[in-house]
Amino acid sequence: MGNELTRVRVKSIFTNALNRVANFNIQDPALEQNNFINFMGFHKIVLLNEIKSLFLNTTFIKNGKNYCYDITLNENMFSEWDTFKDCIDYLYENQLIMKREVNVDISG
């Protein structure tokens, strides 16, 4: 489709989500070398939920249609990610683009 997020944008989504969970210096050039060893189960779930939410809230319009990004995530993926870089690479390589339906107010 040609509207995939750049790796820089995906890293920004990751660092924004990370800031909601933990206190990291996101300007640190070595940030991607950090790991998830000290993350408890709760922190992992919150991080995944934040990443998912940020993907879904990143939208664009093409040919008059609304689209958003999505990503498949689950807590087991942490065992595949040795570093933050591994997570960012996964997010970049597995991002999905989906048509976003217009919200309809059915309350009245």
Sine and cosine of phi, psi and omega as CSV:
sin_phi,cos_phi,sin_psi,cos_psi,sin_omega,cos_omega
0.00,0.00,-0.42,0.91,0.06,-1.00
1.00,0.07,0.07,1.00,-0.02,-1.00
-0.93,-0.37,0.36,0.93,0.00,-1.00
-0.89,0.46,0.54,-0.84,0.06,-1.00
-0.94,0.35,0.61,-0.79,0.08,-1.00
-0.95,0.31,0.30,-0.95,0.03,-1.00
-0.89,0.45,-0.58,0.82,0.03,-1.00
-0.88,0.48,-0.68,0.73,0.01,-1.00
-0.93,0.37,-0.64,0.77,0.05,-1.00
-0.89,0.45,-0.66,0.75,0.04,-1.00
-0.88,0.47,-0.62,0.78,0.04,-1.00
-0.89,0.45,-0.67,0.74,0.07,-1.00
-0.87,0.49,-0.72,0.69,0.01,-1.00
-0.86,0.50,-0.74,0.67,-0.05,-1.00
-0.93,0.38,-0.56,0.83,0.08,-1.00
-0.89,0.45,-0.69,0.73,0.04,-1.00
-0.91,0.41,-0.67,0.74,0.00,-1.00
-0.87,0.50,-0.65,0.76,0.01,-1.00
-0.89,0.45,-0.39,0.92,0.02,-1.00
-0.99,0.14,-0.20,0.98,-0.07,-1.00
-0.92,-0.39,-0.64,0.77,-0.14,-0.99
-0.60,-0.80,0.28,-0.96,-0.02,-1.00
-0.98,-0.18,1.00,-0.05,0.06,-1.00
-0.88,-0.48,0.51,-0.86,0.12,-0.99
-0.99,0.15,0.98,-0.18,-0.09,-1.00
-0.95,0.30,-0.17,0.98,0.07,-1.00
-1.00,0.05,-0.15,0.99,-0.01,-1.00
-0.89,0.46,0.85,-0.52,0.00,-1.00
-0.87,0.50,-0.39,0.92,-0.02,-1.00
-1.00,-0.10,0.22,0.98,-0.05,-1.00
-0.79,0.61,-0.68,0.73,-0.08,-1.00
-0.91,0.41,-0.25,0.97,0.00,-1.00
-1.00,0.06,-0.13,0.99,0.07,-1.00
-0.92,0.39,0.28,-0.96,-0.02,-1.00
-0.76,-0.65,0.02,-1.00,-0.08,-1.00
-0.98,-0.20,0.26,0.97,-0.11,-0.99
-0.82,0.57,-0.67,0.74,-0.06,-1.00
-1.00,0.04,0.08,1.00,0.02,-1.00
-0.99,0.15,0.80,-0.59,0.09,-1.00
-0.99,0.14,0.24,-0.97,-0.01,-1.00
-0.80,0.60,-0.69,0.72,0.01,-1.00
-0.87,0.50,-0.70,0.71,-0.01,-1.00
-0.89,0.45,-0.63,0.78,0.02,-1.00
-0.89,0.45,-0.69,0.72,-0.01,-1.00
-0.91,0.42,-0.70,0.71,0.01,-1.00
-0.88,0.47,-0.69,0.73,0.01,-1.00
-0.87,0.49,-0.73,0.68,0.00,-1.00
-0.88,0.47,-0.66,0.75,0.03,-1.00
-0.90,0.44,-0.64,0.77,0.02,-1.00
-0.92,0.40,-0.68,0.73,0.03,-1.00
-0.87,0.49,-0.75,0.66,-0.01,-1.00
-0.85,0.52,-0.72,0.69,0.00,-1.00
-0.88,0.48,-0.70,0.72,0.00,-1.00
-0.91,0.41,-0.61,0.79,0.09,-1.00
-0.88,0.48,-0.76,0.64,-0.05,-1.00
-0.90,0.44,-0.49,0.87,-0.01,-1.00
-1.00,0.01,0.04,1.00,0.09,-1.00
-1.00,-0.09,0.93,-0.37,-0.15,-0.99
-0.82,-0.57,0.26,-0.97,0.14,-0.99
-0.43,-0.90,0.30,-0.95,0.04,-1.00
-0.89,-0.45,0.75,-0.66,0.05,-1.00
-0.67,-0.74,0.80,-0.60,-0.01,-1.00
0.81,0.59,0.63,0.78,0.05,-1.00
0.97,0.24,0.10,0.99,0.00,-1.00
-0.93,-0.38,0.59,-0.81,0.02,-1.00
-1.00,0.03,0.71,-0.71,0.04,-1.00
-0.76,-0.65,0.41,-0.91,0.12,-0.99
-0.65,-0.76,0.14,-0.99,0.01,-1.00
-0.97,-0.22,0.42,-0.91,0.04,-1.00
-0.58,-0.81,0.25,-0.97,0.01,-1.00
-0.47,-0.88,0.64,-0.77,0.07,-1.00
-1.00,0.03,0.84,-0.54,-0.05,-1.00
-0.67,-0.74,0.55,-0.84,0.19,-0.98
-0.41,-0.91,0.32,-0.95,-0.12,-0.99
-0.88,0.47,-0.44,0.90,0.01,-1.00
-0.91,0.41,-0.34,0.94,-0.04,-1.00
-0.91,0.42,-0.40,0.92,0.00,-1.00
-0.86,0.50,-0.47,0.88,0.01,-1.00
-0.94,0.33,-0.30,0.95,0.03,-1.00
-1.00,-0.06,-0.19,0.98,-0.07,-1.00
-0.95,-0.31,0.96,-0.28,0.06,-1.00
-0.97,0.25,-0.52,0.85,-0.05,-1.00
-0.68,-0.73,0.18,-0.98,0.11,-0.99
-0.86,0.51,-0.58,0.81,0.02,-1.00
-0.84,0.54,-0.67,0.74,0.02,-1.00
-0.87,0.49,-0.65,0.76,0.03,-1.00
-0.91,0.41,-0.75,0.67,0.00,-1.00
-0.87,0.50,-0.68,0.73,0.03,-1.00
-0.88,0.48,-0.67,0.74,0.04,-1.00
-0.87,0.50,-0.74,0.67,-0.02,-1.00
-0.86,0.52,-0.70,0.72,-0.02,-1.00
-0.91,0.42,-0.70,0.71,-0.10,-1.00
-0.98,0.21,-0.33,0.95,-0.10,-0.99
-0.88,-0.47,0.22,0.98,0.01,-1.00
-0.89,0.45,0.56,-0.83,0.00,-1.00
-0.87,-0.49,0.52,-0.85,0.11,-0.99
-0.91,-0.42,0.77,-0.64,0.00,-1.00
-0.69,-0.72,0.51,-0.86,0.05,-1.00
-0.93,0.37,0.72,-0.69,-0.01,-1.00
-0.97,-0.23,0.84,-0.54,0.02,-1.00
-0.97,0.26,0.57,-0.82,0.03,-1.00
-0.94,0.35,0.73,-0.69,0.04,-1.00
-0.93,0.37,0.72,-0.69,0.00,-1.00
-0.90,-0.44,0.77,-0.63,0.04,-1.00
-0.99,0.12,0.93,-0.36,-0.02,-1.00
-0.97,-0.23,0.21,0.98,-0.08,-1.00
-0.97,0.24,-0.26,0.97,0.01,-1.00
0.13,-0.99,0.00,0.00,0.00,0.00
